[in-house]
């Protein structure tokens, strides 16, 4: 194994590991909020984004998924408003 192939191997493994670390943030947040689909999607999107462009793309992808995970749906807001009015 020459130095250029060792470098490429390290770059690939490093980018996948970094994507997994960054992707763990929306995965954990989605699991806590019980939005499993967004959690899994955010994890794999961060891994792919990290593989393509590194942290430059993985961090914004993580932020977008966190926004969707923590965003309240209109259906939930209406149910909470109805519960507050009846209480």
N, C-alpha and C positions, 0 to 999 in steps of 0.2 A: 504494500500500500504506500503510494507516494504521498508527498505532503499536500498536494492539491486535492486529492480525493479524501484525505483525512480532514482537511479543512471543510470541504463540502458536507461530509458526514457530520461533523461537529455543528455546522451551521444549521443543518436540517433538524438535528436532535435538539439543539438549543431553541430554535424557533418554535418547535412543537411543544417543548417544555414551557416556554414563556407563554404561549397561547393557552396552555392548560392552566397555568397559574392565574392569568388574567381572566380566563373563562370560568374559573371557579367562583369568581365574584358574582356574576349573574346566576350561576347555578345554585349557589347557596341562598342568595336573596330570593330567587324564584321558589326554591323549596320551602323557605320560611313563609312566604306569602301564599303558598299552595298554588302556584302557577307553574306546573311542571313542564308544560309545553314550551313556555318561554324560557324556562331554566335550561332545558336541554338544548333548545335552539341557540340560546346565547352562548352556551359553552362551545358548541361545535362551530358557531360563526366566529368566535374569538380565536379558536385554533386555526381555522382556515385563513382568517385575516392576518394572523401572526405569521403564518407560513408564506403568505403572499407578500406582505409589506412590513412585517415586524410590528413593533409596538406603535408605530405611527398610525397604523390602521386598526390594530386590535383594541386599543384604548377607546377610541371613539365608538367602535362597535359595541364594546362593553357598556359605554354610557347610554347608547340608544336602547339597548335591552334593559338596562336598569330603569330608564324612563318609562318604558312600557310595563315593566313589572310593578313599579310603584304608583303608576297612574291609576286613579280610581275610575272604574267604568261608570257610565251614566246609570246603568241598571242598579248598581250598588248604592249610588248616591240617592236615587229615588227611594229605594227600600229603607235606607237609614232615615231619610226625611219623614217617611210615613211612620216609622217606628217612634220617632221623636214627637210627632204630632199626637199620636195616640197615647203616649206615656204621660 
